[in-house]
Amino acid sequence: PKADSERGDGAAMPLMEHLRELRTRLIKSVLAIAIGTVVAWVMYDPPGSTRGIIDFLIDPYCLATEEYRAQQGLTDTCSLFLDSVIGPFMLQLQVSVVVGMIITSPIWIYQFWRFITPGLHKNERRWTLAFLLISIPLFLMGVVLAYFILPKGLNLLLGFTPDRVINLVKVDVYLRFMIRMMLVF
């Protein structure tokens, strides 16, 4: 085992101090996510002509179904559906929390990093930092690529719908599919 001088800041912390540090980091992270969620709640579907977060999320579906509706000879507009009274509220809450977590991810990832790094060796810290610097841009590029490819993939999948069948897609099911595709890419 290496000496304490080769690890983190060189000082060992008692258990209670570790727990206090964890609590502080968690509180800062939760506050950041809560603030991000409030911002996302306001930007979800702002009044007026401003496009909201929900419009941005539904756009790939609408692009895909334009071709599908044209092929089927349908004239209705792009529409997803909810199946409960509380559905619109829950949808806005879920989207706001996820977007809040995404926009505040630098803060809570930093808090996690600051809690973990004192226990790492210097070379472990270097490799972890290099991994983060490479993986974050690659992940973001994959998400952007998925967003632009999603309409083509949806069009392909909706093309399997038989002629006399209408494919009603629930908003929450569509958003889960969209998030999974972005994570996979």
N, C-alpha and C positions, 0 to 999 in steps of 0.2 A: 504494500500500500504506500501511496505517496504521502509525503508530509503535508500538513495543513497549509504551509507556505506555498505549495504548488497548486492548491485548490482555491477557487473563488477569491474572497478577500482575506483568507487566511484565518478567520476566526470561526470557531464552532459555536452554534447557537443552541441554547437549551430548547426543549420541546415547546414550552409555553411561548417562547419568543417566535418560534416557527409558526405556531398557530395564530399568534397576533399578526404576524406578517401576512399569512394566508388570508386572514379575515380582512385586513386592510386592502389587499390586492383584489379580493372578491368584491368588496364594497365599491371600490373605484370602478371595477369592470361593470358591475350591475348598474351603477349610476350612469355610466356612459351609454350602456345599452338602453336604459330607460329614456334618456334624453334623445338618443337616436330614434327610438320608437315613436316618441312624441313628434319629432320632425317628420318622420315617415307618415304618421297619422295625418298630419296637416297636408302633406304633399300627395296623399293617396288619390284623391279626386278633388282638386281645388276648384272653387267656383270660377265661372267665367270661361274664357277660351283657352286657358292654360291646360295643357295635357298633364295628367297625373301619372303616378306610378302604375296604377292599374291599366291605363291605356298602353303604356310601354310594355307591360307583361302580356297583354292580350293581342298586341299587334301581330306577332308571328302566327297565331291561330287564325286571325282574320285574313292574313295574306294567303295562308294555306287553303282556307275554305273558299276564298274567291274563285280559285281555279276549280275546286271541287263542285261548288254551286253552279258554276258556268257549265261544267261537264254534265251535270245532272239536270240542267235547265231550270234550276231554282232561282227565284228572284228575291228571296228574303235577305235580310242583312245578316252580318256576322253576329252570332249570338251564342253565348254560353248560358247555362242555367244554374240556379240554386234551388234546393228542394226543401227549404225550411224557413220559418219566420225569422229565426235568429241567424240564418245563413249570411246575410249581408254584413251584419256586425262581426261575426266570427271571421269572415273572409278579410275584412278590413283589419281586424286585430292580428290575424296570422300574417298577412302581408306586411303590416307595419313592424311587427316584431322581427321577422326575417330581414327586412330591409334595414331596420335599426341595428341588428347584429352585423350586417354586412358593412354598413357605413362606419360603424364604430370598431370594426375589427382591428385596425391598427392600435387602438387604445387597449383593448382587452388582450390582444396578442402580446403587446409590450408588457402589460402587467404580468402575464403568465411567464414571459421571458425573464423578467426581473426577479420573479420568485424562484425560478429554476436555476438560473445561471450561477448563483453562488456555490451550488453543489457540483458544478462541472469543472473538469480540469481545463487548463488553458487551450490545449489542442482540441478538446471536445467542443469548447465554446467556438473556436475558429471554424471547425467543420459544420457545426450547427448553423452558424451565421452564414457561411457560404451556401449551405442548403437552402436557407430561407431566401437569400438574395437571388437564387436561381429559380426556386420553385414558385415564388409569388408571381413574377411576370409570366411564367409559363402557364400557371393556373388561370390568370386573368385572360391571357390570349385564348386559352381553351374555352372559357366562358363566352367570350365575344364570338368566337367561331361557331359555337353551338347556337347562339342566339340568331346568327345569320343563316345557319343551315336548317334550323328548326322548321321554318315554313315548308321547305322541300320534303323533309321527313314526315311532317304531318300530312302533307298532300299525298304522299305515297301510302301512308297507313290508312288514311280516310278513303283512298281508292279501293280498298278491299271491301267497303260497305256495299252489300247487294243493292240492286236497283230499287226494289220496293221497300227498303228499310231506311229509316231516318236515324242518323247517328246524333243523339243528344248528348252533349259533353258537359259534365258538371265542371264548374269553375275550379273547385278545389282539386279535383282529379287532374285537370289540365295543368294547374300550377305545380302539383307534385311531379307530374311527368316532366314538365319544363325544368324544374330544379334538378331532378335526377339526370336528365340529359346534359345539363350544364356541368354537373359534378363529374359525369363520366368523361366528357370531353376534356 
